[in-house]
Amino acid sequence: MKRWSWFLGAVAVGLFIGCGTSSDSSPDGSGGSAKGGSGGSGATGGKGGSSGDASVDGGSGGESGSAGVSGGWPTGGSGGGGTGGSSETGGVGGSTQPDASPDVNFEYDAPVTEASLEDACVDETAAAKPVPLDIYFMLDASTSMSIPAGSGAQGDCNVAPPFSPSVNSRWCNAVNAVAGYVSDSSVAGNRAAIGYFKHYTSHNCNGSGYDTPMVALGTLSGGYTGHAKVIVEQAYGGLNWAYPFSNTPTGGALNGLVKFTAANKTPGRVIIGILITDGAPNECESSDSGLRNIAQTHFNNTGIHTFMVGIEGSAFQRLEAWASYTGAIKHDDTNDACGNCNNCECHHYNVGKGNPAVFIEALKKIQKSVLSCTFQVPEPSQGVLDPDLVRVDYFPNGQPPPIELPRVNSAGDCSGPGWYYDNPTNPTTVNLCPDSCSTIQADSHAEIKIRIACQAS
């Protein structure tokens, strides 16, 4: 027998999320034949009519009160109905709570009437945990990354807090930015690995060699300790003294990034790849169509996003050609984030000269764009999750009526609005298609409601 519980997800960019306060509706039951009152919006359900006195008015027990009206989601829960001839009260809407996280916050619960507790597969209320993020950084280590310091420039990049490089090069700016990001308090619990791409005799254009990072995937503590410090001190013999020098084998690096992220996809987590470069490829696959196909096939087959980050001097039109089909979410041109496109929208990121503060902000936007469109599927405390009985509703501007988003089989089937599981038979996350994700992120009051049915065990 299938029984319904609720799982509520709210996606918002800088808004408060919660359940509205309740107000009592007047019971309309009277002697004998009267019905119980209906609950108001987010209100306590009306009481059922009390039994009539047969010796006085010959009345019979009152009819059951109708169920309380749903409380204008997400401002209140549904009121339950009063029981005829008794004084059952309906479920009470929750109180408004400010969202502590501007990215994602959601709850799941069931109405708290006696009948609903019998039918609910999940009868508790709990704050859901955000989906943790894993990143494979792939940095361009070609000769042009030494600009403007000069070809093959060497020297201490001063990779340490406050992450202000002493050598003025794209390379030093980039590695300081990555070091600053992995040391930021906002990334605690995420994992990161780092690799570089330039010509190596031991690496191949099919990705072999590039799929093995210089520093393996490890958990970040949210400070310049632990794995963040390992990235700085061990990557490529130490980021402080590493220097760029070679051709730009972008195709090999992208194939390696694809292999690594696919091999390290973990249930209940999200993994992405970030390619950081400053110019056009000149080794391995170098055509726009070929590079796009590598990233697009990866997204279609695995649902894994690949992001392109360009530094001053990049061919931004080419980066956009690669990024448009990688699952990257479209964003605006604030602070020239798209690279000289006159207030356009784009899928890649421009970080200018590679200033660490600008770079870190771009990486945070990438993190937010992924996590605000990914929801963790809770395990019912009772019953078994039925993946085929899930509904995802989008409330434009946070107001009804909702728009139901269609489910598609995989990321590769996203051709418009919709959502898909990370694993259709054993799902751990609900993921919005890029089109729906872009729409919701552009709506500052957007809300998502996800209802999950489950089967009794």
RAUR-V923203 format. One record per residue. N is the residue number from 1. PSI is psi as a letter, one per 20 degrees, with the letter a starting at -180 (NA if undefined). Layout:
N_PSI ; N_PSI
//
This chain:
1_p ; 2_p ; 3_q ; 4_p ; 5_r ; 6_q ; 7_o ; 8_p ; 9_p ; 10_p ; 11_p ; 12_q ; 13_o ; 14_l ; 15_r ; 16_q ; 17_q ; 18_b ; 19_q ; 20_q ; 21_q ; 22_q ; 23_q ; 24_p ; 25_q ; 26_p ; 27_q ; 28_j ; 29_p ; 30_a ; 31_q ; 32_e ; 33_j ; 34_q ; 35_q ; 36_q ; 37_q ; 38_q ; 39_q ; 40_a ; 41_o ; 42_k ; 43_r ; 44_p ; 45_q ; 46_q ; 47_q ; 48_q ; 49_q ; 50_q ; 51_p ; 52_q ; 53_o ; 54_h ; 55_i ; 56_g ; 57_j ; 58_j ; 59_q ; 60_r ; 61_q ; 62_q ; 63_r ; 64_p ; 65_q ; 66_q ; 67_q ; 68_q ; 69_q ; 70_p ; 71_m ; 72_m ; 73_p ; 74_k ; 75_i ; 76_q ; 77_r ; 78_p ; 79_q ; 80_r ; 81_q ; 82_q ; 83_p ; 84_p ; 85_j ; 86_a ; 87_l ; 88_p ; 89_q ; 90_r ; 91_q ; 92_p ; 93_q ; 94_r ; 95_q ; 96_p ; 97_p ; 98_q ; 99_p ; 100_h ; 101_p ; 102_i ; 103_f ; 104_p ; 105_p ; 106_q ; 107_q ; 108_q ; 109_a ; 110_q ; 111_q ; 112_k ; 113_r ; 114_g ; 115_h ; 116_h ; 117_h ; 118_h ; 119_i ; 120_p ; 121_h ; 122_o ; 123_j ; 124_r ; 125_p ; 126_q ; 127_p ; 128_q ; 129_q ; 130_q ; 131_p ; 132_q ; 133_p ; 134_p ; 135_p ; 136_o ; 137_p ; 138_o ; 139_p ; 140_p ; 141_k ; 142_r ; 143_h ; 144_i ; 145_i ; 146_i ; 147_q ; 148_j ; 149_h ; 150_q ; 151_p ; 152_k ; 153_p ; 154_r ; 155_r ; 156_o ; 157_i ; 158_l ; 159_n ; 160_q ; 161_p ; 162_k ; 163_l ; 164_o ; 165_q ; 166_i ; 167_p ; 168_n ; 169_q ; 170_h ; 171_g ; 172_h ; 173_g ; 174_g ; 175_h ; 176_h ; 177_g ; 178_g ; 179_g ; 180_h ; 181_g ; 182_i ; 183_i ; 184_q ; 185_h ; 186_i ; 187_j ; 188_p ; 189_i ; 190_r ; 191_q ; 192_q ; 193_q ; 194_p ; 195_r ; 196_q ; 197_p ; 198_a ; 199_p ; 200_p ; 201_h ; 202_i ; 203_q ; 204_q ; 205_i ; 206_j ; 207_i ; 208_p ; 209_g ; 210_i ; 211_j ; 212_o ; 213_q ; 214_h ; 215_p ; 216_r ; 217_p ; 218_q ; 219_p ; 220_q ; 221_i ; 222_k ; 223_r ; 224_m ; 225_r ; 226_c ; 227_h ; 228_g ; 229_h ; 230_g ; 231_g ; 232_g ; 233_h ; 234_h ; 235_p ; 236_l ; 237_j ; 238_o ; 239_h ; 240_h ; 241_j ; 242_q ; 243_q ; 244_p ; 245_o ; 246_a ; 247_a ; 248_n ; 249_m ; 250_h ; 251_g ; 252_g ; 253_g ; 254_h ; 255_h ; 256_g ; 257_g ; 258_g ; 259_g ; 260_g ; 261_h ; 262_h ; 263_h ; 264_k ; 265_p ; 266_p ; 267_p ; 268_j ; 269_r ; 270_p ; 271_q ; 272_r ; 273_q ; 274_o ; 275_p ; 276_o ; 277_r ; 278_i ; 279_a ; 280_q ; 281_q ; 282_j ; 283_q ; 284_b ; 285_p ; 286_i ; 287_q ; 288_g ; 289_h ; 290_g ; 291_h ; 292_g ; 293_h ; 294_g ; 295_h ; 296_g ; 297_h ; 298_g ; 299_g ; 300_h ; 301_h ; 302_i ; 303_j ; 304_p ; 305_q ; 306_p ; 307_q ; 308_p ; 309_p ; 310_q ; 311_r ; 312_p ; 313_i ; 314_q ; 315_n ; 316_h ; 317_h ; 318_g ; 319_h ; 320_h ; 321_h ; 322_g ; 323_h ; 324_h ; 325_k ; 326_j ; 327_i ; 328_q ; 329_p ; 330_q ; 331_r ; 332_a ; 333_k ; 334_p ; 335_k ; 336_k ; 337_i ; 338_i ; 339_m ; 340_l ; 341_j ; 342_m ; 343_k ; 344_a ; 345_q ; 346_r ; 347_i ; 348_r ; 349_p ; 350_p ; 351_k ; 352_c ; 353_i ; 354_k ; 355_p ; 356_h ; 357_g ; 358_g ; 359_g ; 360_h ; 361_g ; 362_g ; 363_h ; 364_h ; 365_h ; 366_g ; 367_g ; 368_h ; 369_h ; 370_g ; 371_h ; 372_i ; 373_j ; 374_p ; 375_p ; 376_p ; 377_p ; 378_q ; 379_p ; 380_p ; 381_h ; 382_q ; 383_a ; 384_p ; 385_p ; 386_o ; 387_h ; 388_i ; 389_m ; 390_p ; 391_p ; 392_o ; 393_p ; 394_p ; 395_o ; 396_p ; 397_k ; 398_j ; 399_q ; 400_r ; 401_q ; 402_r ; 403_o ; 404_p ; 405_p ; 406_q ; 407_p ; 408_r ; 409_h ; 410_r ; 411_h ; 412_i ; 413_j ; 414_o ; 415_j ; 416_b ; 417_q ; 418_a ; 419_r ; 420_r ; 421_q ; 422_h ; 423_o ; 424_h ; 425_h ; 426_m ; 427_q ; 428_h ; 429_q ; 430_p ; 431_p ; 432_q ; 433_q ; 434_h ; 435_g ; 436_h ; 437_g ; 438_g ; 439_g ; 440_h ; 441_h ; 442_i ; 443_o ; 444_i ; 445_j ; 446_q ; 447_q ; 448_p ; 449_p ; 450_o ; 451_p ; 452_p ; 453_q ; 454_r ; 455_q ; 456_q ; 457_NA
//
